[in-house]
Amino acid sequence: QAQVVESGGGLVQAGGSLRLSCVVSGTIYTPTVMAWYRQAPGSQREFVATIRGGGSTDYADSVKGRFTVSRDRDMKALYLQMHSLKPEDTAVYYCYAFIRGHDFWGQGTQVTVSS
């Protein structure tokens, strides 16, 4: 059973930067899709960014130009570089991996942006 673990969250001032990391372990299979989602208090979980096996990426409009998603060569680690952070970016950030027809989620890492 695959495990997905995020790290790198924290408290940062508006305009600052953070880098989130996600590691997939416990499986010999390579995720075909990995993504970041986030959930703010009182809101539904929303899509942030994704990267596919071929390397193509997509971003939510709200983070385009500020966030960059990347991965390691074997798709076992995922990263989210966040710049120009805004208070509205405050949320729990979740890593998602799609492996052999199954969805795997991490426990989330808190990102708090102070104004």
N, C-alpha and C positions, 0 to 999 in steps of 0.2 A: 504494500500500500504506500503510495507516494505521500510524502510530507512536504508542505510548503511553508517556509518560514521567512518572514520579513524582518528587516532591521533598518535602523537609520533615522527613525522619526525623532522628533524633539520639538523644542520651543525656539522660535526664531522671530526676529523683528520683521516687520513689513519691509520688502525690498531685499531681503536676505535670500540665502540659498540653502538647500538641503539635498542630500543624495540618499535615496532609498535603495536598499538591496533586497533581493529575494533569492532564496536558494531552494531548489527542488532536490529531494533525496529519497532514498528508499525504493527506487525503481531503476530498471535498466533501460526503460523506454524514454525516448526524447519527446518532450511536449511539442505538439504541432502549432500550438498557439499559446502565447503568454500575454498577460495584460495586467494593468493596474486599474483598480476601481477605488472609489472613496465614498465614505458615508459621513455626512455632517449630522450633528444632533438634530433630531426631528425631521430628517430628510431621508429619502430613499437612497440606496446605493446607486452610484452613477459611474459610468465609464469615464476613464481618464486617458488611457493610451494603451495601444497594443502593438505587438510585433509578431510576425508570423515566421514560419520556418525559413521561408525564402528571404527574410529580412525586411519585407515591406512593413510600414508603420502607419498607424492612424492615431489621431488625437482628437479629444473633445475640443470644440471651438474655444472654450473658456481657458484652455491651457496652451493652445498653439503659439509657438514663438517663445514660450517661457519654459516649457518642460521638454525633455528629451528622453525617450525610452531607448534602451540598448540591452544587449544580451551577450553572454559569452558564446564561444564557438559551438558548444554542444547543447545550447539552449537549457542548461541546467541552472543558470543564474540570470537574473533579470535586474535591471537597474532603472531608476527614474531620477534623472538630474533635474532639479527644480530651481529655477532662478526667478528673480523679481516676484517673490512670494507676496500674496495679498491675504488680508484677514479672511476673505471668503474661501481661501484654500484650506482653512482649518477643517480637519476631518480625520477619521481613521482611514488609513490607506491599506487596501487589501491587494495581495498578489493572487493572480488566477493562472492556473495551468490546465490545458486540455490535453489529456494523455489517453490515447487508445479509447476514445469514446466516452471518457469520464471527466467530470469537472472536479478540480481540486482547488481549495481555497486556503489561504493562510489565515492566521488569527488576527492579523492587522497590526499596524503600527501607527501611533498617534502623531499627527503633525498639527502643531498649534502656531499660528502666526499672529503676533501681537501688533496692534496698530500704534 
